[in-house]
Amino acid sequence: MISYEPFFKTLEEKGLKLIDVERGCKFSSRTINNISNGKYVNLRTIDRICAFLDVPIEKIVEYRRE
């Protein structure tokens, strides 16, 4: 299972909110809603978040065995 918990920690560390990522990456509210609810987003979306926040992928997602 993919967890976005590192993403939320990274936002907190950087003093940002989801709306900042939505606007900065020009995402739809649906994309942000999917992340907030732990639903699938594609790797291109993850890549855009990494670039916007200037962090490696480990700061956005982690794999957890179910």
N, CA, C and O atoms as a GROMACS GRO file, in nm:
protein
  264
    1MET      N    1   0.084  -0.117   0.000
    1MET     CA    2   0.000   0.000   0.000
    1MET      C    3   0.089   0.124   0.000
    1MET      O    4   0.191   0.129   0.069
    2ILE      N    5   0.050   0.222  -0.076
    2ILE     CA    6   0.122   0.348  -0.082
    2ILE      C    7   0.062   0.444   0.020
    2ILE      O    8  -0.059   0.463   0.027
    3SER      N    9   0.149   0.506   0.100
    3SER     CA   10   0.106   0.603   0.200
    3SER      C   11   0.161   0.740   0.162
    3SER      O   12   0.275   0.753   0.118
    4TYR      N   13   0.078   0.841   0.180
    4TYR     CA   14   0.119   0.980   0.156
    4TYR      C   15   0.157   1.050   0.286
    4TYR      O   16   0.173   1.172   0.288
    5GLU      N   17   0.172   0.975   0.393
    5GLU     CA   18   0.207   1.034   0.521
    5GLU      C   19   0.334   1.120   0.514
    5GLU      O   20   0.337   1.228   0.573
    6PRO      N   21   0.439   1.074   0.443
    6PRO     CA   22   0.558   1.160   0.433
    6PRO      C   23   0.528   1.295   0.366
    6PRO      O   24   0.590   1.396   0.401
    7PHE      N   25   0.435   1.296   0.273
    7PHE     CA   26   0.397   1.420   0.205
    7PHE      C   27   0.342   1.522   0.305
    7PHE      O   28   0.380   1.639   0.304
    8PHE      N   29   0.253   1.476   0.391
    8PHE     CA   30   0.194   1.566   0.489
    8PHE      C   31   0.296   1.615   0.591
    8PHE      O   32   0.290   1.730   0.636
    9LYS      N   33   0.392   1.530   0.628
    9LYS     CA   34   0.500   1.571   0.716
    9LYS      C   35   0.589   1.676   0.649
    9LYS      O   36   0.631   1.773   0.710
   10THR      N   37   0.616   1.653   0.521
   10THR     CA   38   0.698   1.747   0.444
   10THR      C   39   0.630   1.883   0.434
   10THR      O   40   0.694   1.987   0.450
   11LEU      N   41   0.501   1.883   0.409
   11LEU     CA   42   0.427   2.010   0.404
   11LEU      C   43   0.439   2.084   0.537
   11LEU      O   44   0.463   2.204   0.540
   12GLU      N   45   0.423   2.011   0.645
   12GLU     CA   46   0.432   2.072   0.777
   12GLU      C   47   0.571   2.130   0.800
   12GLU      O   48   0.585   2.242   0.850
   13GLU      N   49   0.674   2.054   0.764
   13GLU     CA   50   0.812   2.100   0.781
   13GLU      C   51   0.839   2.228   0.703
   13GLU      O   52   0.912   2.316   0.749
   14LYS      N   53   0.778   2.237   0.585
   14LYS     CA   54   0.801   2.353   0.499
   14LYS      C   55   0.702   2.466   0.525
   14LYS      O   56   0.710   2.572   0.463
   15GLY      N   57   0.608   2.444   0.617
   15GLY     CA   58   0.510   2.548   0.649
   15GLY      C   59   0.411   2.574   0.537
   15GLY      O   60   0.363   2.686   0.520
   16LEU      N   61   0.381   2.468   0.460
   16LEU     CA   62   0.288   2.481   0.347
   16LEU      C   63   0.159   2.407   0.374
   16LEU      O   64   0.150   2.324   0.464
   17LYS      N   65   0.059   2.439   0.294
   17LYS     CA   66  -0.070   2.372   0.301
   17LYS      C   67  -0.100   2.307   0.167
   17LYS      O   68  -0.035   2.336   0.066
   18LEU      N   69  -0.199   2.220   0.166
   18LEU     CA   70  -0.238   2.152   0.042
   18LEU      C   71  -0.272   2.252  -0.069
   18LEU      O   72  -0.241   2.228  -0.185
   19ILE      N   73  -0.336   2.362  -0.033
   19ILE     CA   74  -0.374   2.461  -0.133
   19ILE      C   75  -0.251   2.520  -0.202
   19ILE      O   76  -0.257   2.556  -0.319
   20ASP      N   77  -0.140   2.530  -0.129
   20ASP     CA   78  -0.016   2.580  -0.188
   20ASP      C   79   0.034   2.486  -0.297
   20ASP      O   80   0.079   2.530  -0.403
   21VAL      N   81   0.025   2.356  -0.271
   21VAL     CA   82   0.067   2.256  -0.370
   21VAL      C   83  -0.031   2.256  -0.487
   21VAL      O   84   0.010   2.250  -0.602
   22GLU      N   85  -0.158   2.263  -0.457
   22GLU     CA   86  -0.260   2.265  -0.564
   22GLU      C   87  -0.234   2.381  -0.659
   22GLU      O   88  -0.235   2.363  -0.781
   23ARG      N   89  -0.212   2.498  -0.605
   23ARG     CA   90  -0.189   2.616  -0.688
   23ARG      C   91  -0.052   2.612  -0.756
   23ARG      O   92  -0.039   2.644  -0.874
   24GLY      N   93   0.050   2.574  -0.680
   24GLY     CA   94   0.186   2.572  -0.733
   24GLY      C   95   0.206   2.470  -0.844
   24GLY      O   96   0.281   2.495  -0.938
   25CYS      N   97   0.139   2.356  -0.833
   25CYS     CA   98   0.151   2.251  -0.934
   25CYS      C   99   0.038   2.258  -1.037
   25CYS      O  100   0.037   2.183  -1.135
   26LYS      N  101  -0.055   2.350  -1.015
   26LYS     CA  102  -0.171   2.366  -1.104
   26LYS      C  103  -0.251   2.237  -1.114
   26LYS      O  104  -0.290   2.194  -1.223
   27PHE      N  105  -0.275   2.176  -0.998
   27PHE     CA  106  -0.356   2.054  -0.990
   27PHE      C  107  -0.503   2.091  -0.976
   27PHE      O  108  -0.538   2.201  -0.933
   28SER      N  109  -0.586   1.997  -1.012
   28SER     CA  110  -0.729   2.013  -0.985
   28SER      C  111  -0.753   1.979  -0.839
   28SER      O  112  -0.671   1.915  -0.774
   29SER      N  113  -0.866   2.024  -0.789
   29SER     CA  114  -0.901   1.991  -0.650
   29SER      C  115  -0.921   1.840  -0.636
   29SER      O  116  -0.902   1.785  -0.527
   30ARG      N  117  -0.959   1.774  -0.744
   30ARG     CA  118  -0.976   1.628  -0.741
   30ARG      C  119  -0.845   1.557  -0.711
   30ARG      O  120  -0.843   1.462  -0.633
   31THR      N  121  -0.737   1.602  -0.771
   31THR     CA  122  -0.606   1.541  -0.746
   31THR      C  123  -0.568   1.556  -0.600
   31THR      O  124  -0.523   1.460  -0.537
   32ILE      N  125  -0.585   1.674  -0.546
   32ILE     CA  126  -0.553   1.698  -0.405
   32ILE      C  127  -0.644   1.616  -0.316
   32ILE      O  128  -0.600   1.562  -0.214
   33ASN      N  129  -0.770   1.605  -0.353
   33ASN     CA  130  -0.866   1.524  -0.277
   33ASN      C  131  -0.824   1.377  -0.277
   33ASN      O  132  -0.833   1.311  -0.174
   34ASN      N  133  -0.777   1.326  -0.391
   34ASN     CA  134  -0.731   1.188  -0.399
   34ASN      C  135  -0.613   1.165  -0.304
   34ASN      O  136  -0.609   1.064  -0.234
   35ILE      N  137  -0.519   1.256  -0.303
   35ILE     CA  138  -0.404   1.243  -0.213
   35ILE      C  139  -0.451   1.248  -0.068
   35ILE      O  140  -0.407   1.167   0.014
   36SER      N  141  -0.538   1.341  -0.037
   36SER     CA  142  -0.588   1.356   0.100
   36SER      C  143  -0.658   1.231   0.150
   36SER      O  144  -0.656   1.201   0.269
   37ASN      N  145  -0.722   1.160   0.058
   37ASN     CA  146  -0.796   1.040   0.094
   37ASN      C  147  -0.719   0.911   0.069
   37ASN      O  148  -0.776   0.802   0.075
   38GLY      N  149  -0.589   0.922   0.041
   38GLY     CA  150  -0.505   0.805   0.022
   38GLY      C  151  -0.535   0.726  -0.103
   38GLY      O  152  -0.505   0.607  -0.110
   39LYS      N  153  -0.592   0.793  -0.202
   39LYS     CA  154  -0.625   0.725  -0.328
   39LYS      C  155  -0.510   0.738  -0.426
   39LYS      O  156  -0.415   0.813  -0.405
   40TYR      N  157  -0.520   0.662  -0.534
   40TYR     CA  158  -0.416   0.657  -0.637
   40TYR      C  159  -0.398   0.791  -0.707
   40TYR      O  160  -0.495   0.857  -0.744
   41VAL      N  161  -0.273   0.829  -0.725
   41VAL     CA  162  -0.236   0.935  -0.819
   41VAL      C  163  -0.118   0.881  -0.898
   41VAL      O  164  -0.040   0.800  -0.846
   42ASN      N  165  -0.103   0.924  -1.022
   42ASN     CA  166   0.002   0.866  -1.105
   42ASN      C  167   0.140   0.924  -1.071
   42ASN      O  168   0.152   1.023  -0.999
   43LEU      N  169   0.240   0.859  -1.124
   43LEU     CA  170   0.378   0.900  -1.094
   43LEU      C  171   0.411   1.038  -1.147
   43LEU      O  172   0.495   1.107  -1.089
   44ARG      N  173   0.350   1.078  -1.254
   44ARG     CA  174   0.373   1.213  -1.308
   44ARG      C  175   0.330   1.317  -1.204
   44ARG      O  176   0.395   1.420  -1.186
   45THR      N  177   0.219   1.290  -1.136
   45THR     CA  178   0.172   1.379  -1.030
   45THR      C  179   0.274   1.384  -0.916
   45THR      O  180   0.308   1.492  -0.868
   46ILE      N  181   0.321   1.269  -0.875
   46ILE     CA  182   0.423   1.262  -0.769
   46ILE      C  183   0.548   1.338  -0.812
   46ILE      O  184   0.608   1.411  -0.732
   47ASP      N  185   0.587   1.321  -0.936
   47ASP     CA  186   0.705   1.390  -0.990
   47ASP      C  187   0.688   1.542  -0.981
   47ASP      O  188   0.781   1.613  -0.943
   48ARG      N  189   0.572   1.590  -1.016
   48ARG     CA  190   0.545   1.734  -1.011
   48ARG      C  191   0.550   1.786  -0.868
   48ARG      O  192   0.599   1.896  -0.842
   49ILE      N  193   0.500   1.707  -0.774
   49ILE     CA  194   0.506   1.747  -0.633
   49ILE      C  195   0.651   1.751  -0.586
   49ILE      O  196   0.693   1.846  -0.518
   50CYS      N  197   0.728   1.649  -0.622
   50CYS     CA  198   0.870   1.646  -0.583
   50CYS      C  199   0.944   1.769  -0.637
   50CYS      O  200   1.021   1.832  -0.565
   51ALA      N  201   0.918   1.803  -0.762
   51ALA     CA  202   0.984   1.919  -0.823
   51ALA      C  203   0.940   2.048  -0.754
   51ALA      O  204   1.024   2.133  -0.724
   52PHE      N  205   0.812   2.062  -0.729
   52PHE     CA  206   0.760   2.183  -0.664
   52PHE      C  207   0.819   2.201  -0.524
   52PHE      O  208   0.859   2.311  -0.487
   53LEU      N  209   0.823   2.093  -0.448
   53LEU     CA  210   0.874   2.100  -0.310
   53LEU      C  211   1.026   2.084  -0.303
   53LEU      O  212   1.085   2.105  -0.198
   54ASP      N  213   1.088   2.046  -0.416
   54ASP     CA  214   1.232   2.024  -0.423
   54ASP      C  215   1.277   1.919  -0.321
   54ASP      O  216   1.367   1.942  -0.240
   55VAL      N  217   1.210   1.804  -0.328
   55VAL     CA  218   1.240   1.694  -0.236
   55VAL      C  219   1.244   1.562  -0.314
   55VAL      O  220   1.187   1.552  -0.422
   56PRO      N  221   1.313   1.460  -0.258
   56PRO     CA  222   1.310   1.328  -0.321
   56PRO      C  223   1.176   1.260  -0.297
   56PRO      O  224   1.099   1.301  -0.210
   57ILE      N  225   1.148   1.157  -0.373
   57ILE     CA  226   1.020   1.087  -0.366
   57ILE      C  227   0.991   1.031  -0.227
   57ILE      O  228   0.874   1.021  -0.188
   58GLU      N  229   1.094   0.996  -0.151
   58GLU     CA  230   1.074   0.942  -0.016
   58GLU      C  231   1.008   1.042   0.077
   58GLU      O  232   0.951   1.004   0.179
   59LYS      N  233   1.014   1.170   0.043
   59LYS     CA  234   0.951   1.273   0.124
   59LYS      C  235   0.804   1.293   0.085
   59LYS      O  236   0.735   1.377   0.143
   60ILE      N  237   0.758   1.215  -0.013
   60ILE     CA  238   0.620   1.227  -0.061
   60ILE      C  239   0.540   1.099  -0.038
   60ILE      O  240   0.426   1.104   0.009
   61VAL      N  241   0.599   0.985  -0.069
   61VAL     CA  242   0.529   0.857  -0.054
   61VAL      C  243   0.618   0.754   0.013
   61VAL      O  244   0.740   0.766   0.013
   62GLU      N  245   0.553   0.653   0.070
   62GLU     CA  246   0.626   0.538   0.121
   62GLU      C  247   0.540   0.414   0.096
   62GLU      O  248   0.418   0.420   0.090
   63TYR      N  249   0.608   0.303   0.083
   63TYR     CA  250   0.539   0.176   0.062
   63TYR      C  251   0.524   0.107   0.198
   63TYR      O  252   0.620   0.096   0.275
   64ARG      N  253   0.403   0.060   0.225
   64ARG     CA  254   0.375  -0.015   0.347
   64ARG      C  255   0.313  -0.148   0.310
   64ARG      O  256   0.218  -0.153   0.232
   65ARG      N  257   0.366  -0.254   0.365
   65ARG     CA  258   0.306  -0.385   0.342
   65ARG      C  259   0.172  -0.391   0.416
   65ARG      O  260   0.159  -0.341   0.528
   66GLU      N  261   0.076  -0.450   0.354
   66GLU     CA  262  -0.056  -0.461   0.417
   66GLU      C  263  -0.064  -0.583   0.503
   66GLU      O  264  -0.167  -0.609   0.564
   0.00000   0.00000   0.00000
